[in-house]
């Protein structure tokens, strides 16, 4: 799939740069969401200084907030099991053939989210990608800080490889994927698989991923407030995850700073125009292409961080999930299958 094959709202790989504003305002249906008082005032929650009691209060509030969305897509089978000591949920679009595998890591700033919060997306991905989707319930910060979730994500992915036939999956056709903080974990897993040669992976899907813990990109300034995920909120998540105890340029934390990106599998990266994380995702895509990695970057202009979770609000959600599914199929299914 080339950039020319899809809609004109695409930023070409290798052209990220700062201040790439389009002519698109925020999509009207999304703006209506942003104008709601409870959404607009949410940014006031994330104020400094980050004293421990206040941080615990914020995390508790995030974990107790119900997340609603559209009715889930039907799939052939859903099963909760344990892999490498971690709970996972397996989605099978069919049960009669051995399927490619997508190991999926949910978002939530490393501090909230679970197997239920992106159930809709995983079901859609299983159907559209014709793949067995393994959603991972990894440990959350601050109780499980970096590098704990990275090590857990690697262990689960290796465990899925080892148990692939038992799970009715094909270990030779495995993709790692993640949204937001889950995209960070997927990128870290792909780097470890390439550098330690325990793969190979057939691809990685990084959906508006945080890849630079220094939070210094231009999009942090351009989209600092007013678009649901504020710069202050994202910095809170980073702080809860790394807790100020590590080098912010450690590639396991900030994959954008990895010196050697060669050997990584084909990559799909989604970014949103009105997202503080936009520039680092696009910079990573450019670096991957420079390293010779087949890379497809898709920016959704007029959209905000987390738009793939807005299926009950935005038409872009279904389009995006279908587009990811098509890309997955191109990597793991032959044209005549």
VENKAPE-V626433 format. One record per backbone hydrogen bond with DSSP energy under -1.0 kcal/mol. CO is the residue of the C=O (numbers start at 0). NH is the residue of the N-H. E is the energy in kcal/mol with one decimal. If there is no record, write none. Layout:
<<CO;NH;E> <CO;NH;E>>
//
This chain:
<<1;4;-1.9> <2;5;-1.0> <7;9;-2.0> <11;14;-1.6> <18;20;-1.4> <26;30;-2.8> <27;31;-2.1> <29;33;-2.4> <30;34;-1.8> <32;35;-1.4> <35;39;-3.0> <36;40;-2.9> <40;43;-1.5> <41;44;-1.9> <42;45;-1.1> <44;46;-1.4> <48;50;-1.5> <50;54;-2.4> <51;55;-2.4> <52;56;-2.0> <53;57;-2.3> <54;58;-2.6> <55;59;-2.4> <56;60;-2.0> <57;61;-2.2> <58;62;-2.4> <59;63;-1.3> <76;91;-2.8> <78;89;-3.4> <80;87;-2.9> <82;85;-2.1> <85;82;-2.8> <86;136;-2.5> <87;80;-2.2> <88;134;-3.0> <89;78;-2.2> <90;132;-2.0> <91;76;-1.7> <98;169;-2.5> <99;131;-3.2> <100;174;-2.7> <101;133;-3.1> <102;176;-2.8> <103;135;-2.5> <104;178;-1.7> <107;110;-1.8> <107;111;-1.7> <109;140;-3.1> <115;118;-1.5> <117;121;-2.3> <118;122;-2.3> <119;123;-2.2> <120;124;-2.7> <121;125;-2.4> <122;126;-2.0> <123;127;-3.0> <124;128;-2.7> <125;130;-1.4> <131;101;-2.8> <132;90;-2.7> <133;103;-3.0> <134;88;-2.2> <135;137;-1.1> <139;143;-1.7> <144;147;-2.2> <146;150;-2.5> <147;151;-2.5> <148;152;-2.6> <149;153;-2.4> <150;154;-2.4> <151;155;-2.7> <152;156;-2.2> <153;157;-2.6> <154;158;-2.3> <155;159;-2.7> <156;160;-2.0> <157;161;-2.3> <158;162;-2.1> <162;166;-2.0> <163;168;-3.4> <164;167;-1.4> <167;98;-2.0> <169;172;-1.7> <172;100;-2.7> <173;201;-3.7> <174;102;-2.7> <175;204;-2.3> <176;104;-2.0> <177;206;-2.7> <178;181;-2.3> <179;182;-1.2> <179;183;-1.4> <180;184;-1.7> <181;185;-2.5> <182;186;-2.3> <183;187;-2.1> <184;188;-2.5> <185;189;-2.4> <186;190;-2.2> <187;191;-2.2> <188;192;-2.7> <189;193;-2.1> <190;194;-2.8> <191;195;-2.6> <192;198;-1.0> <202;175;-1.9> <203;267;-2.4> <204;177;-1.8> <205;269;-2.3> <206;179;-3.0> <210;255;-1.9> <211;214;-1.5> <216;219;-1.3> <217;220;-1.1> <217;221;-2.5> <218;222;-2.2> <220;223;-1.1> <223;230;-2.3> <226;228;-2.0> <229;233;-2.4> <230;234;-2.1> <231;235;-1.7> <232;236;-2.0> <233;237;-2.2> <234;238;-2.3> <235;239;-2.5> <236;240;-1.9> <237;241;-3.1> <238;242;-2.0> <240;145;-2.6> <241;244;-1.9> <246;249;-2.1> <249;252;-1.7> <249;253;-3.5> <253;256;-2.4> <254;257;-1.9> <260;263;-1.3> <265;203;-1.9> <266;295;-2.7> <267;205;-3.0> <268;297;-3.1> <269;207;-2.8> <270;299;-2.7> <272;274;-1.1> <274;277;-1.6> <276;280;-1.6> <277;281;-1.9> <278;282;-2.6> <279;283;-2.1> <280;284;-1.8> <281;285;-1.9> <282;286;-2.2> <283;287;-2.6> <284;288;-2.3> <285;289;-2.3> <286;290;-1.5> <287;292;-2.6> <288;291;-1.7> <293;266;-2.7> <295;268;-2.6> <297;270;-2.3> <299;272;-2.1> <299;302;-1.3> <301;26;-3.2> <302;273;-2.7> <303;306;-1.3> <305;308;-2.2> <306;309;-1.8> <309;312;-2.2> <309;313;-3.3> <313;316;-1.1> <314;318;-1.6> <315;319;-3.0> <316;320;-2.6> <317;321;-2.3> <318;322;-2.4> <319;323;-2.4> <320;324;-2.2> <321;325;-2.4> <322;326;-2.1> <323;327;-2.7> <324;328;-2.4> <325;329;-2.0> <326;330;-1.3> <327;331;-1.7> <328;332;-2.1> <333;336;-1.9>>
//
